[in-house]
Amino acid sequence: MSNETRVLYNADCPICDAEICHYRSYTEQRDIPVAYDDLNSDALAQWGIDPETAAKRLHVTANGELYSGVPAFLILWQEMPRFRWLARLVGLPGIKQLACLAYDHMLAPWLYRKHLRRQAKARAS
């Protein structure tokens, strides 16, 4: 991985894809150097993450470091002027811990279960 900010996301998840498409559009329109990799593509091999781990949460690399979950969102939001206020707010002590708990124990598992159901449905078709 390079030092540029890169986002690994699940384009097969309608919720994830919609959110990341919004960020991608924003960064591209403003020439903000953020790259986006779909975990369902060959790009996943560059991340050194297995497909299951990748599908369970958002991953971002920046300055050679790998972040996942809420810390990944904080890195991504910090890159975009419109979202820096959100990065500052969610990064505050207490709020960050609550956001991590909500993402790690509710939102990410729910999205992952939906992902597994979509995969099972696709295999059954």
C-alpha positions in Angstrom: 0.0 0.0 0.0 1.2 3.5 -0.7 0.9 6.5 1.5 -2.2 7.9 -0.3 -5.5 7.6 1.4 -7.4 4.5 0.1 -10.8 3.2 1.0 -11.8 -0.5 0.9 -15.6 -0.9 0.8 -18.3 -3.4 -0.3 -19.8 -2.1 -3.6 -22.3 -5.0 -3.4 -23.8 -3.5 -0.3 -26.4 -0.9 -1.4 -26.0 1.1 1.8 -22.1 1.0 1.7 -22.0 1.7 -2.0 -24.4 4.7 -1.8 -22.3 6.3 1.0 -19.0 5.7 -0.6 -20.3 6.9 -4.0 -21.2 10.1 -2.2 -17.7 10.5 -0.8 -16.1 9.5 -4.1 -18.1 12.1 -6.0 -17.2 14.7 -3.4 -13.5 13.9 -3.5 -13.3 13.7 -7.3 -15.1 17.0 -7.9 -12.5 18.7 -5.6 -9.4 16.8 -6.7 -9.0 15.4 -3.2 -6.5 12.4 -3.5 -8.6 9.5 -2.2 -8.7 6.2 -4.0 -11.6 3.7 -3.7 -11.3 -0.1 -3.9 -14.2 -2.5 -4.1 -13.5 -5.5 -2.0 -15.3 -7.6 -4.7 -12.6 -6.8 -7.2 -9.0 -7.8 -7.7 -8.0 -4.8 -5.7 -8.7 -6.7 -2.5 -5.4 -8.7 -2.9 -3.4 -5.5 -2.4 -4.9 -5.0 1.0 -3.7 -8.2 2.7 -7.2 -8.7 4.2 -9.3 -11.8 3.6 -12.8 -11.2 2.0 -14.7 -12.0 5.2 -12.7 -9.5 7.3 -13.0 -6.9 4.5 -16.8 -7.3 4.3 -17.3 -6.8 8.0 -16.3 -3.2 8.2 -14.9 -0.1 6.4 -11.1 -0.1 5.9 -8.9 2.9 5.1 -5.2 3.2 4.7 -3.5 6.6 5.2 0.2 7.3 5.7 1.0 3.6 5.5 -1.4 2.7 8.4 -4.5 0.6 8.2 -7.6 1.7 10.0 -11.0 0.0 10.3 -14.4 0.9 11.6 -15.0 4.3 13.1 -11.3 5.2 13.0 -11.4 4.5 9.3 -14.4 6.9 8.9 -12.5 9.5 10.9 -9.5 9.4 8.6 -11.8 9.6 5.5 -13.9 12.4 6.8 -10.7 14.3 7.8 -9.7 14.3 4.1 -12.8 16.2 3.1 -13.4 19.8 4.2 -17.2 19.3 4.3 -16.9 16.4 6.7 -14.0 17.6 9.0 -16.5 18.9 11.5 -18.0 15.4 11.7 -14.5 13.9 12.2 -13.8 16.4 15.0 -17.2 15.7 16.7 -17.1 11.9 16.4 -13.4 11.9 17.4 -14.2 13.6 20.8 -13.6 11.4 23.9 -16.8 9.7 24.9 -18.5 10.2 21.6 -15.8 8.2 19.8 -16.2 5.3 22.2 -20.0 5.4 21.8 -19.6 5.5 18.0 -17.2 2.6 18.0 -19.6 0.6 20.2 -22.6 1.4 18.0 -20.6 0.6 14.8 -18.8 -2.5 16.0 -21.7 -4.1 17.8 -24.8 -3.0 15.9 -24.3 -1.3 12.5 -21.4 -3.3 11.1 -22.7 -6.7 12.2 -26.2 -5.8 10.7 -24.6 -4.8 7.4 -22.5 -7.9 7.3 -25.5 -10.2 8.0 -27.3 -8.5 5.1 -24.3 -9.0 2.9 -24.3 -12.8 3.8 -28.0 -13.0 3.0 -27.4 -11.3 -0.4 -24.6 -13.7 -1.2 -26.8 -16.8 -0.2 -29.6 -15.5 -2.3 -27.3 -15.0 -5.3 -26.0 -18.5 -4.9 -29.5 -19.9 -4.7 -30.6 -18.1 -7.9 
